[in-house]
Amino acid sequence: MRRLREGNRRFVAGKARFPTVKKEVLAELAKGQRPYATIIGCSDSRVPPELVFDARFGELFIVRVAGNVISREVMGSIQYAALHLGTPLFVVLGHEGCGAVEAALARKFDGVRQRRRITILLNAILPGLRDLRADRRPAARLKAAVEANVRWSMRQLLATPEAKQRKREGVLKLVGAVYELRSGWVRFLE
């Protein structure tokens, strides 16, 4: 809490280390937001979308949950972004070495059990890993699983009536991406 409070003090005083923002910008943003993209990402502290995409305040609408899992609450947030904020671009952002995806693999291939709420999270990831085989090296399997999980999240979003309608109208763009921890690059999926 101390670090959070100190960081907030620096921010309010206009002495933030990154990014610096003027009070006039904050006053303008207080009137409303018009983000150009919605990012559905993992909660991992090493992958802050605002920094990864060098975005300014108000430019991104961010929904973060471990393993970029699609839940009812996440769907509600995405629906809000689409209908009320009108964001034209939606990005499902996974990342290398995702612990939630790794735990889902351990459950799938090794029968590793987790606590009840973590199991709920893993159960939301497992359907996307259905086609992965056990005969791959662990690093290659995790890399494939991260990408499969991003694609699974995208399939779930595209299956909603709202997404189907917006796609027909030509006002929806949904892309998948994977953040590379070592390099900082975001690799967009085809």
C-alpha positions as CSV (number, residue, x, y, z in Angstrom):
1,M,0.0,0.0,0.0
2,R,2.9,2.4,0.8
3,R,4.2,2.0,-2.8
4,L,0.8,2.5,-4.3
5,R,0.2,5.6,-2.2
6,E,3.6,7.1,-3.0
7,G,3.1,6.4,-6.7
8,N,-0.3,8.1,-6.6
9,R,1.2,11.1,-4.8
10,R,3.8,11.4,-7.6
11,F,1.1,11.1,-10.2
12,V,-1.1,13.8,-8.8
13,A,1.8,16.1,-8.2
14,G,2.8,15.8,-11.9
15,K,6.0,14.0,-11.0
16,A,5.2,10.6,-12.3
17,R,8.2,8.7,-13.6
18,F,6.2,7.4,-16.6
19,P,4.1,8.7,-18.2
20,T,3.8,12.3,-17.2
21,V,0.4,13.8,-17.7
22,K,-0.8,17.4,-17.4
23,K,-3.8,18.3,-15.3
24,E,-5.5,19.7,-18.4
25,V,-5.4,16.3,-20.0
26,L,-7.0,14.8,-16.9
27,A,-9.7,17.4,-16.8
28,E,-10.5,16.6,-20.5
29,L,-10.6,12.9,-19.8
30,A,-12.9,13.4,-16.8
31,K,-15.6,14.5,-19.3
32,G,-15.6,11.0,-21.0
33,Q,-13.5,8.4,-22.6
34,R,-13.1,7.4,-26.3
35,P,-10.5,4.6,-26.3
36,Y,-9.4,3.4,-29.7
37,A,-8.9,-0.2,-28.6
38,T,-10.1,-2.7,-26.0
39,I,-7.3,-5.0,-24.7
40,I,-8.3,-8.3,-23.1
41,G,-5.1,-9.3,-21.3
42,C,-3.6,-11.4,-18.6
43,S,-3.2,-10.0,-15.1
44,D,0.6,-10.7,-15.2
45,S,2.4,-7.7,-13.7
46,R,5.1,-7.9,-16.4
47,V,2.6,-7.2,-19.2
48,P,0.9,-3.8,-18.6
49,P,-0.9,-3.0,-21.9
50,E,-0.6,0.8,-21.4
51,L,3.2,0.6,-21.3
52,V,3.5,-2.2,-23.8
53,F,1.6,-0.2,-26.4
54,D,3.0,3.2,-25.2
55,A,-0.6,4.5,-24.9
56,R,-1.7,7.7,-23.3
57,F,-4.4,8.1,-20.7
58,G,-7.8,7.3,-22.2
59,E,-6.5,5.5,-25.3
60,L,-7.1,1.9,-24.2
61,F,-9.9,0.2,-22.4
62,I,-8.2,-2.6,-20.5
63,V,-9.8,-5.8,-19.2
64,R,-7.3,-8.0,-17.3
65,V,-7.7,-11.4,-15.8
66,A,-5.3,-14.3,-15.3
67,G,-4.9,-16.3,-18.5
68,N,-6.9,-13.7,-20.4
69,V,-9.9,-15.9,-19.5
70,I,-13.3,-15.0,-20.9
71,S,-15.9,-15.0,-18.2
72,R,-19.4,-13.5,-17.8
73,E,-17.8,-10.5,-16.1
74,V,-15.2,-10.1,-18.8
75,M,-17.9,-10.4,-21.5
76,G,-19.9,-7.7,-19.7
77,S,-16.8,-5.4,-19.7
78,I,-16.2,-6.1,-23.4
79,Q,-19.9,-5.5,-24.2
80,Y,-19.7,-2.1,-22.4
81,A,-16.6,-1.2,-24.4
82,A,-18.3,-2.1,-27.7
83,L,-21.8,-0.6,-27.0
84,H,-21.1,2.4,-24.8
85,L,-17.5,3.4,-25.8
86,G,-17.6,2.3,-29.4
87,T,-14.1,0.9,-29.5
88,P,-13.5,-0.5,-33.0
89,L,-10.6,-2.7,-32.2
90,F,-10.4,-5.6,-29.7
91,V,-7.2,-7.4,-28.9
92,V,-6.8,-10.6,-26.9
93,L,-3.3,-10.3,-25.5
94,G,-1.6,-13.4,-24.2
95,H,2.1,-13.6,-23.2
96,E,5.0,-16.0,-23.1
97,G,5.3,-18.1,-20.0
98,C,1.7,-17.5,-18.8
99,G,1.4,-19.1,-15.4
100,A,-2.3,-19.7,-15.8
101,V,-1.8,-21.5,-19.1
102,E,1.1,-23.5,-17.6
103,A,-1.1,-24.6,-14.7
104,A,-3.8,-25.7,-17.1
105,L,-1.2,-27.8,-19.0
106,A,-0.1,-29.3,-15.7
107,R,-3.8,-30.2,-15.0
108,K,-4.3,-31.6,-18.5
109,F,-1.2,-33.7,-18.8
110,D,-0.1,-34.4,-15.2
111,G,-3.3,-34.3,-13.2
112,V,-2.1,-31.5,-11.0
113,R,-4.9,-30.2,-8.8
114,Q,-5.3,-26.6,-7.6
115,R,-7.6,-24.9,-5.1
116,R,-11.2,-24.5,-6.1
117,R,-11.2,-21.0,-7.5
118,I,-8.0,-21.5,-9.4
119,T,-9.6,-24.7,-10.8
120,I,-12.5,-22.6,-12.1
121,L,-10.0,-20.4,-13.9
122,L,-8.1,-23.4,-15.4
123,N,-11.4,-25.0,-16.5
124,A,-12.0,-21.9,-18.6
125,I,-8.7,-22.4,-20.3
126,L,-8.7,-26.2,-20.9
127,P,-11.2,-26.3,-23.8
128,G,-8.7,-24.2,-25.9
129,L,-5.9,-26.7,-25.2
130,R,-7.9,-29.7,-26.4
131,D,-5.7,-30.3,-29.5
132,L,-2.3,-30.0,-27.8
133,R,-0.3,-33.2,-27.6
134,A,1.8,-34.4,-24.7
135,D,4.8,-35.4,-26.9
136,R,6.2,-31.8,-27.4
137,R,9.0,-30.4,-25.4
138,P,7.7,-28.4,-22.4
139,A,8.8,-25.0,-23.7
140,A,7.3,-25.7,-27.2
141,R,4.1,-27.0,-25.6
142,L,3.7,-23.9,-23.4
143,K,4.3,-21.6,-26.4
144,A,1.7,-23.4,-28.4
145,A,-0.7,-23.4,-25.5
146,V,-0.4,-19.7,-25.0
147,E,-1.3,-19.1,-28.6
148,A,-4.1,-21.7,-28.5
149,N,-5.5,-20.0,-25.4
150,V,-5.5,-16.6,-27.2
151,R,-7.4,-18.2,-30.1
152,W,-9.8,-19.9,-27.7
153,S,-10.6,-16.5,-26.1
154,M,-11.2,-15.0,-29.6
155,R,-13.5,-17.9,-30.6
156,Q,-15.6,-17.3,-27.5
157,L,-15.9,-13.6,-28.2
158,L,-16.8,-14.2,-31.9
159,A,-19.5,-16.6,-30.9
160,T,-21.6,-13.9,-29.1
161,P,-24.6,-12.5,-30.9
162,E,-23.2,-9.0,-30.5
163,A,-19.9,-9.8,-32.1
164,K,-21.7,-11.6,-35.0
165,Q,-23.9,-8.5,-35.5
166,R,-21.0,-6.0,-35.4
167,K,-19.0,-8.2,-37.7
168,R,-21.8,-8.2,-40.2
169,E,-22.0,-4.4,-39.9
170,G,-18.3,-4.2,-40.5
171,V,-17.5,-2.4,-37.3
172,L,-15.7,-5.1,-35.4
173,K,-12.0,-6.0,-35.6
174,L,-10.8,-8.7,-33.2
175,V,-7.1,-9.7,-33.2
176,G,-5.0,-12.0,-31.1
177,A,-1.5,-11.2,-30.0
178,V,1.3,-12.7,-27.8
179,Y,3.7,-10.5,-25.8
180,E,7.3,-11.8,-25.8
181,L,8.6,-11.2,-22.3
182,R,12.3,-11.2,-23.2
183,S,12.1,-8.8,-26.1
184,G,9.1,-6.7,-25.3
185,W,7.6,-7.3,-28.8
186,V,4.0,-8.0,-29.4
187,R,3.5,-10.6,-32.0
188,F,0.1,-10.3,-33.7
189,L,-1.5,-13.6,-34.8
190,E,-2.9,-14.1,-38.3
